[in-house]
Amino acid sequence: MRLMLALKEDLSNVLSLYETVKKQKFCVWDDEYPTIENIEYDFNHECLYVLKEENKVIGAISVNYENELDELIDVWLYTKDVCEIARVVIDPNYQNKGLGEFMINEMCKLLREKGKQCIHLAVAVNNLPAVRIYEKCGFLQDCTIYMYE
């Protein structure tokens, strides 16, 4: 398995993954997010990575170098050389095998190599599987912000 920048032919597979997990218990995504526009933006800015097993896309993760949460200066402990991990998804058939943790750790390595000092993320507090994965990867909760209803 390897994490790599997405190829153009991977985009429809990433969209299918998003659509599939939208139906899962803890997922807060809906018809309006994430969309093909998010995928294409990430792809065009070389921010979309995919996890593949034998050329099959089984996961995806995006990195935002600028995002709306950066404006919330008072909530972050660190603000130098920051990026955000976003839109993490694993094919339901491959969940509970440590792949989310693997993908996030691999992304953290790549970001360190690019000189990033800090990674921010936003996760729904009721998305318990995601919260647990981020905790396993060493992320700390700085604060809780109520957004998007």
Solvent accessible surface area in square Angstrom, and as a share of the most:
residue,aa,sasa,rsa
1,M,111,0.49
2,R,128,0.47
3,L,26,0.13
4,M,42,0.19
5,L,74,0.37
6,A,8,0.06
7,L,76,0.38
8,K,134,0.57
9,E,120,0.54
10,D,4,0.02
11,L,11,0.06
12,S,74,0.48
13,N,68,0.35
14,V,0,0.00
15,L,51,0.25
16,S,65,0.42
17,L,12,0.06
18,Y,0,0.00
19,E,68,0.30
20,T,62,0.36
21,V,10,0.06
22,K,30,0.13
23,K,169,0.72
24,Q,67,0.30
25,K,175,0.74
26,F,67,0.28
27,C,31,0.18
28,V,83,0.48
29,W,48,0.17
30,D,77,0.40
31,D,127,0.66
32,E,147,0.66
33,Y,82,0.31
34,P,0,0.00
35,T,33,0.19
36,I,57,0.29
37,E,113,0.51
38,N,39,0.20
39,I,1,0.00
40,E,71,0.32
41,Y,125,0.48
42,D,1,0.00
43,F,49,0.20
44,N,104,0.53
45,H,99,0.44
46,E,115,0.52
47,C,8,0.05
48,L,2,0.01
49,Y,12,0.05
50,V,0,0.00
51,L,0,0.00
52,K,14,0.06
53,E,56,0.25
54,E,166,0.75
55,N,120,0.62
56,K,98,0.41
57,V,9,0.05
58,I,0,0.00
59,G,0,0.00
60,A,0,0.00
61,I,0,0.00
62,S,0,0.00
63,V,0,0.00
64,N,21,0.11
65,Y,75,0.28
66,E,153,0.68
67,N,30,0.16
68,E,102,0.46
69,L,13,0.06
70,D,46,0.24
71,E,140,0.63
72,L,62,0.31
73,I,108,0.55
74,D,144,0.74
75,V,42,0.24
76,W,35,0.12
77,L,127,0.63
78,Y,147,0.56
79,T,77,0.45
80,K,147,0.62
81,D,63,0.33
82,V,21,0.12
83,C,1,0.01
84,E,13,0.06
85,I,2,0.01
86,A,13,0.10
87,R,27,0.10
88,V,35,0.20
89,V,5,0.03
90,I,16,0.08
91,D,13,0.07
92,P,43,0.27
93,N,118,0.60
94,Y,42,0.16
95,Q,54,0.24
96,N,158,0.81
97,K,133,0.56
98,G,43,0.42
99,L,19,0.09
100,G,7,0.06
101,E,53,0.24
102,F,74,0.31
103,M,0,0.00
104,I,1,0.01
105,N,54,0.28
106,E,48,0.22
107,M,0,0.00
108,C,14,0.08
109,K,98,0.42
110,L,54,0.27
111,L,3,0.02
112,R,155,0.56
113,E,141,0.63
114,K,110,0.46
115,G,39,0.38
116,K,50,0.21
117,Q,128,0.57
118,C,21,0.12
119,I,36,0.18
120,H,10,0.04
121,L,31,0.15
122,A,66,0.51
123,V,50,0.29
124,A,31,0.24
125,V,86,0.50
126,N,93,0.48
127,N,31,0.16
128,L,74,0.37
129,P,55,0.35
130,A,21,0.17
131,V,35,0.20
132,R,131,0.48
133,I,52,0.26
134,Y,20,0.08
135,E,110,0.49
136,K,142,0.60
137,C,25,0.15
138,G,54,0.52
139,F,40,0.17
140,L,153,0.76
141,Q,134,0.59
142,D,62,0.32
143,C,52,0.31
144,T,59,0.34
145,I,68,0.35
146,Y,186,0.71
147,M,75,0.34
148,Y,163,0.62
149,E,221,0.99
